[in-house]
Amino acid sequence: MPRIWTFGEDVNTDQIVPGRYAPYMTSEAELRNFPFIEARPEFAKEVLPGDVIVAGPNFGCGSSREYAAQALALCQLGAIVAPSFARIFFRNAVNLGLPLIEIPAPEFASFVDGESGEVDLEACVLRHAAGAVRFAVPAAFSREIWAAGGLVPYFRATGRFPGEVVR
C-alpha cells in the first residue's frame, strides 16, 4: 500500500527543489532525484508511485519555479494533500497533472508520517490507518487534466483546453 509523507506548513519551492538543482543547473533527466534533497534527503530515494504527501497550509509557497512541481510529478505521487496551496504552485501542479487535494486543517493532524495511505480520486477519499478523510470533488477541468497526465497531453489528445467551448 502507498505511504503517507507528512510535512509542516509553508513548505516552499526552495525546500522542494533548491535552486542549485534546477534543470538548467543539472538536467531534466535528473530532476526526479532532487525533491526535498536537503530538507528530507531520504524522500527522493524512498518515495514510490502512488505515495501521498500530506502537508500543512500554504504548500508550494515561495518562488514560481515550475520545476518544484515537476520534480514531485516525476515521483508519480498519488496526490499532495494540504489545507491550502500557493496559487502559482497549484497552477503549475495542475498543468503537470499532479493531483492537489485540499482538506480542512484539523484533518491534517490525524496523519502519521510513514503510515500506509492512499488517495482515491474517484471516490474523493483519502484512506489511512486512522480512518478516511473525505474531500470536496475537484473541479471537472482538474480531473480531466489529471486523467490525461497534464495540460499538454490533454490538449494533444483533445485539441482543446478544458472548459473550452467548441463552436
N, C-alpha and C positions, 0 to 999 in steps of 0.2 A: 504494500500500500504506500502511496506517496507520503511524504514527510512535510511537516509544518516547520518553517523557519521564521522565528519571531525577531522583530526589530522594533526599536523605540519610535518616538515621534521625531518629526523634522529630519528624516533621512534625506540627505541632499545628494545631488548628482555627483558631487566630488567624492562622496563616500561610496557611491555605487561604482563608479569608474573614475579614479583620479585622472586628471588631465594628462599626466605623463604616459598613460596607457591608451591615449586616444588612437584611433585607427591611423591617423596621419603621422603618429609618432612610432607606432608598431606596425600592425596590419589588421585589416578586417578579418582575416583568417584566424588571428589570434584573439580577437575580441572576447570570445566566449570564455577565455581563461582569466579574465580580469574583474568580474563583478565582485565587489567587496574585498578586493585583494589586500587592502590594508586594514579595513575595519573588521573583517572577518575572513581571514585567509583560507580557511577550510571550505568556504562556501563553493567556490568555483570547482574545486576538486570533488566535492561530495554531492552537490545538487544533482537530482535526477529529473528526467522529463516527468511532468505531472506534479512535481512538488509545488507547494504553495507558500508564498511569503505573506505573513500577517504582520502588519506594522501599525504604529500609532498614526495620528493625524499628520497631514502635510507631507506625505511620502513624495519624493522626487523634487523637493524644492531646490532652489539654487539656480545654477545656470541652465540654459536651454539646450544643453548638449544632447542631441538625439542619440548618440552612441551609448548613453547610460541605459536608456530603454532598449536599445538594440542588443546590448550585451545580455540583458535579462531575457529578452525574447529568444535569443540564441540558446539559452538554457532550457527552452521549451517548458517553462513553468505552466502549471495548470491555471494559475491566476496570481495576482497580487491583491491582497485584501487589506483595506485600511478605512478609517472613518472619513478621510479626505485625501486628495491628491493635488499636487501643484498643477496648475492649469496646463502649462506647456508640456510637462512630463505626461500628463493624461492624454493630450492630443498626440504626442509622439508615440505613446504606447498603443493607442487605438490604431494609428496609421500602420504600425508594425504588426498588428494582430495579437497583441499581448493583452489578455483579459484583465481588466481592473474592476474590482468589486468594492463598493462602499458598504460598510456596516456601521451601526452605531458604536460610539466609543466604549460604552460599558461592555459590549460583547467582546472587545479586544482582550480584556483581562482574563477571559476564560481559556485562552490558548497557551499551550506549553511548548517551548522550543524543543524540537526533535520528536514530538508525538506524531503518530500517524494521523493523516487527514487528507481529504480530497474535496475538490470543488466539483459540483455538478451544475454546469451552466444551464442545462435544460430545465432541471427541477428548481433552480435558484436556491441551492442549499450548499453549505459548507459543513461537511461532517468531520468530526474529530472525536478524540477519546471522551471528552466531557459531554458530548451530545451533538446537536446540529444547530447551525445558525442559518436562518432564512435571510435572504437579501432580496431587495427590490428587483423586479425584472429589468435588466439593462435595456437601453434604447434599442429599437429594432436595427438601426443602422450600425450600432456597435456589434450586435450579434452577427450581422451579415459580414462585416469586415473580419471579425474573429474567425468565422467559419471558413472564409476564403484564405486566411493566413496573412491578412494585411490589406491596406488600401490599394496598393499597386496590383497585387494578384486579383483583388476584387474587380478592379477596373479592367484588367486584361480579360477576365472571364466574362464580364457583362457588357463592357463597352460604355459603362455609365458609372457615375458616382452614386453612393447610397442616397436614397431620397430624391434623386433627380427625376423630374417629370419628363417622360418620353413623349414627344409630340409627333 
